[in-house]
């Protein structure tokens, strides 16, 4: 008598709904809210102080009783602050542009070309970012004075570019590694030169990474203080962080807390908006290539 083998019933688990899978856990949500509040409270306090005047500046109230834009008006009418704002824009744009230009070639070589010990080279480049700026500030002051570029915008662009390049190279290298090699090989087979493949294939595909790198470099250059205060001595070459540090009151006993807060809000708000708008690309730029070597 033949026996019939009946297959055992298979149990299938129903996947959870898509909305339920993406829902964060309560502890994670609470932690994220706490981190967000801890990050935004100082900026709110800065705005709160900038809207106060007179004796109210020394009070610790959460809301100004009589909000006023007087501090902002004084800052925007200050010629030295406007000059510093112009200098920061020039130094930031020029340094970012040069960093992107030089870093794109270096990152392409590290990501796409067959070079020996590329990891060692990239590590040596990144080691520049760990070097303490204070250790070279005094020697640079002497060298810049001898060269005649002390207290000039050129004297600020060169050292800022030196410290901005490693970060730009690192981020762009991660993006270039993620671009499929087949696209570049197809261009080379069709008769394109390596430079044409780089310019017409790699660069257009790496636009998100280039934009992310530009934002990160610009923010770093915009906020830099130590080199800016060491290599400048007059308002004609000072950048915004240094100009704010040199704010003075109407007399020697007056502390310009309100104008300093207003100026800080003016120079911080554009950077904050950039980060909020491009936060996903910034995170992608820092994490891309973390898994793949």
C-alpha positions as CSV (number, residue, x, y, z in Angstrom):
1,X,0.0,0.0,0.0
2,X,1.5,3.3,-1.1
3,X,1.8,6.0,1.5
4,X,1.1,9.5,0.5
5,X,3.4,12.2,2.0
6,X,1.5,15.3,2.8
7,X,3.7,18.4,3.1
8,X,3.5,20.1,6.5
9,X,1.6,23.3,6.5
10,X,3.8,26.3,6.3
11,X,3.2,29.3,8.5
12,X,3.6,32.7,7.0
13,X,3.9,35.8,9.0
14,X,2.0,38.8,7.9
15,X,4.4,41.8,7.6
16,X,3.3,44.8,9.7
17,X,1.7,47.7,7.9
18,X,4.1,50.2,6.3
19,X,3.0,53.0,8.6
20,X,3.6,50.9,11.7
21,X,7.1,49.9,10.5
22,X,8.2,53.5,10.0
23,X,6.7,54.7,13.3
24,X,9.5,55.6,15.8
25,X,9.6,54.2,19.3
26,X,8.4,56.5,22.1
27,X,11.8,56.7,23.8
28,X,13.5,57.5,20.5
29,X,10.9,60.2,19.9
30,X,11.4,61.7,23.4
31,X,15.2,61.7,23.0
32,X,14.9,63.4,19.6
33,X,12.7,66.1,21.1
34,X,15.1,66.7,24.0
35,X,18.0,67.0,21.6
36,X,16.1,69.4,19.4
37,X,15.2,71.6,22.4
38,X,18.7,71.6,23.7
39,X,19.9,72.8,20.3
40,X,17.2,75.4,19.8
41,X,17.0,76.9,23.3
42,X,20.4,78.8,23.0
43,X,19.3,80.3,19.7
44,X,15.9,81.3,21.1
45,X,17.7,82.9,24.1
46,X,19.8,84.8,21.5
47,X,16.7,86.1,19.7
48,X,15.1,86.9,23.0
49,X,18.0,89.0,24.1
50,X,18.3,90.8,20.8
51,X,14.7,92.1,21.2
52,X,15.4,93.6,24.6
53,X,16.7,97.1,25.3
54,X,17.8,99.1,28.3
55,X,17.5,97.6,31.8
56,X,15.5,94.7,30.5
57,X,18.7,93.3,29.0
58,X,19.9,92.2,32.4
59,X,16.6,90.5,33.2
60,X,16.1,86.8,32.8
61,X,12.6,86.9,31.4
62,X,11.6,84.3,28.8
63,X,9.8,86.9,26.7
64,X,10.6,90.6,26.2
65,X,8.0,92.8,27.7
66,X,8.4,95.4,25.0
67,X,10.0,93.8,21.9
68,X,12.1,96.2,19.9
69,X,14.2,96.1,16.7
70,X,16.4,98.8,17.9
71,X,19.5,96.5,18.2
72,X,19.0,95.3,14.7
73,X,18.8,98.8,13.4
74,X,22.0,99.8,15.2
75,X,23.8,96.8,13.8
76,X,22.7,97.3,10.2
77,X,23.7,101.0,10.4
78,X,27.2,100.1,11.6
79,X,29.6,100.5,8.7
80,X,32.3,98.3,10.2
81,X,29.8,95.4,10.6
82,X,28.6,95.7,7.0
83,X,32.3,95.7,5.9
84,X,32.9,92.6,8.0
85,X,29.8,91.0,6.5
86,X,31.1,91.7,3.0
87,X,34.5,90.3,3.9
88,X,33.0,87.1,5.2
89,X,31.0,86.6,2.1
90,X,34.0,87.2,-0.1
91,X,36.3,84.9,1.9
92,X,33.6,82.3,2.2
93,X,32.7,82.2,-1.5
94,X,36.3,82.3,-2.8
95,X,37.5,79.7,-0.3
96,X,34.6,77.4,-1.0
97,X,35.0,77.7,-4.8
98,X,38.7,76.9,-4.6
99,X,38.2,74.1,-2.2
100,X,35.6,72.5,-4.5
101,X,37.8,72.9,-7.6
102,X,40.9,71.4,-6.0
103,X,39.1,68.8,-4.0
104,X,37.1,67.4,-7.0
105,X,40.4,66.5,-8.8
106,X,41.9,65.0,-5.7
107,X,38.8,63.1,-4.7
108,X,38.4,61.7,-8.3
109,X,42.0,60.4,-8.1
110,X,41.4,58.8,-4.7
111,X,38.1,57.3,-5.6
112,X,38.4,56.2,-9.3
113,X,42.1,55.8,-10.2
114,X,44.3,52.9,-9.3
115,X,46.7,54.5,-6.9
116,X,48.9,52.7,-4.4
117,X,48.0,53.1,-0.7
118,X,45.0,55.4,-1.3
119,X,43.8,54.8,2.2
120,X,47.1,56.1,3.6
121,X,46.9,59.2,1.4
122,X,43.4,60.0,2.5
123,X,44.4,59.4,6.1
124,X,47.3,61.9,5.7
125,X,44.9,64.4,4.2
126,X,42.4,64.1,7.0
127,X,45.2,64.4,9.6
128,X,45.5,68.1,8.7
129,X,42.1,68.7,10.2
130,X,43.3,67.4,13.6
131,X,46.2,69.9,13.7
132,X,45.7,72.6,16.3
133,X,45.3,76.0,14.7
134,X,46.7,77.8,17.7
135,X,50.1,76.1,17.2
136,X,50.6,77.8,13.8
137,X,48.8,81.1,14.5
138,X,51.9,83.0,15.8
139,X,54.4,81.7,13.1
140,X,51.8,82.5,10.4
141,X,51.4,86.0,11.8
142,X,55.2,86.5,11.4
143,X,55.3,84.9,7.9
144,X,52.3,86.8,6.7
145,X,53.8,90.1,7.9
146,X,57.0,89.5,6.1
147,X,55.1,88.6,2.9
148,X,53.0,91.7,3.1
149,X,49.6,89.9,3.1
150,X,48.9,90.4,6.8
151,X,45.5,92.1,7.4
152,X,44.3,91.3,3.9
153,X,41.6,89.0,2.5
154,X,44.2,87.0,0.6
155,X,45.9,86.3,3.9
156,X,42.7,84.8,5.3
157,X,41.7,82.8,2.2
158,X,45.0,80.8,2.0
159,X,45.0,79.4,5.6
160,X,41.2,78.8,5.6
161,X,41.6,76.9,2.3
162,X,44.3,74.7,3.8
163,X,41.9,73.5,6.6
164,X,38.8,73.4,4.3
165,X,40.4,71.1,1.7
166,X,40.7,67.9,3.7
167,X,37.0,67.9,4.6
168,X,36.0,68.7,1.0
169,X,38.3,65.8,-0.3
170,X,36.9,63.4,2.2
171,X,33.2,64.1,1.4
172,X,33.7,64.2,-2.3
173,X,35.7,61.0,-2.3
174,X,32.8,59.2,-0.6
175,X,30.4,60.4,-3.3
176,X,32.6,59.6,-6.2
177,X,33.0,56.0,-4.9
178,X,29.2,55.5,-5.1
179,X,29.0,56.3,-8.8
180,X,29.0,53.1,-10.8
181,X,32.3,52.5,-12.7
182,X,30.3,51.1,-15.7
183,X,29.1,54.6,-16.6
184,X,32.7,55.9,-16.8
185,X,33.8,52.9,-18.7
186,X,31.1,53.3,-21.3
187,X,32.2,56.9,-21.9
188,X,35.8,55.8,-22.3
189,X,34.7,53.1,-24.8
190,X,32.8,55.7,-26.8
191,X,36.0,57.7,-27.2
192,X,35.9,60.1,-24.4
193,X,39.2,61.1,-22.6
194,X,39.5,60.5,-18.9
195,X,39.1,64.3,-18.3
196,X,36.0,64.3,-20.5
197,X,34.5,61.4,-18.6
198,X,35.2,63.2,-15.4
199,X,33.7,66.4,-16.6
200,X,30.7,65.1,-18.5
201,X,29.8,61.9,-16.5
202,X,31.2,62.0,-13.0
203,X,30.6,65.7,-12.1
204,X,27.0,65.9,-13.2
205,X,26.2,62.7,-11.2
206,X,28.0,64.1,-8.1
207,X,26.1,67.4,-8.0
208,X,24.3,66.5,-4.7
209,X,27.7,65.7,-3.1
210,X,29.2,68.9,-4.5
211,X,26.4,70.9,-3.1
212,X,26.7,69.2,0.3
213,X,30.4,69.8,0.4
214,X,30.0,73.5,-0.6
215,X,27.6,74.0,2.4
216,X,29.8,72.3,4.9
217,X,32.9,74.2,3.7
218,X,31.1,77.5,3.6
219,X,29.8,77.1,7.2
220,X,33.2,76.1,8.4
221,X,34.9,79.1,6.8
222,X,32.1,81.5,7.9
223,X,32.4,80.5,11.6
224,X,36.2,80.4,11.8
225,X,37.5,82.8,14.4
226,X,41.1,82.1,15.5
227,X,42.8,82.7,12.2
228,X,40.6,85.7,11.4
229,X,41.5,87.4,14.6
230,X,45.2,86.6,14.5
231,X,45.7,87.6,10.8
232,X,43.8,90.9,10.9
233,X,44.1,94.1,12.8
234,X,41.8,96.6,11.1
235,X,38.0,96.7,10.3
236,X,38.9,96.7,6.6
237,X,39.9,93.0,6.7
238,X,38.0,91.6,9.7
239,X,35.3,89.0,9.2
240,X,32.0,88.8,11.0
241,X,33.0,86.7,14.0
242,X,35.9,89.1,14.8
243,X,33.8,92.2,14.2
244,X,31.2,90.9,16.7
245,X,33.9,90.3,19.2
246,X,35.1,93.9,18.9
247,X,31.6,95.4,19.4
248,X,31.7,98.2,22.1
249,X,29.1,100.0,24.0
250,X,28.4,103.7,24.2
251,X,30.9,104.0,27.1
252,X,33.4,101.8,28.9
253,X,30.9,100.6,31.4
254,X,28.2,99.7,28.8
255,X,28.1,96.0,27.7
256,X,26.7,95.8,24.1
257,X,24.7,92.6,24.9
258,X,21.8,93.6,22.7
259,X,23.8,94.5,19.6
260,X,26.0,91.4,19.9
261,X,22.9,89.2,20.1
262,X,21.3,91.0,17.1
263,X,24.4,90.7,15.0
264,X,24.8,87.0,16.0
265,X,21.2,86.3,14.9
266,X,21.8,88.1,11.6
267,X,24.9,86.0,10.7
268,X,23.5,82.7,12.2
269,X,20.0,82.7,10.6
270,X,21.1,82.1,7.0
271,X,23.4,79.2,8.0
272,X,20.6,77.7,10.1
273,X,18.2,77.9,7.2
274,X,20.8,76.2,4.9
275,X,21.3,73.4,7.3
276,X,17.5,72.9,7.7
277,X,16.9,72.9,4.0
278,X,19.8,70.6,3.1
279,X,20.0,68.5,6.2
280,X,19.3,65.2,4.4
281,X,22.1,65.9,1.9
282,X,24.5,66.9,4.6
283,X,23.9,63.6,6.5
284,X,24.2,61.7,3.2
285,X,27.5,63.4,2.5
286,X,28.9,62.4,5.9
287,X,27.7,58.8,5.8
288,X,28.1,57.9,2.2
289,X,30.9,55.4,1.8
290,X,30.9,54.5,5.5
291,X,30.0,50.9,4.7
292,X,31.7,50.4,1.3
293,X,35.4,50.8,1.3
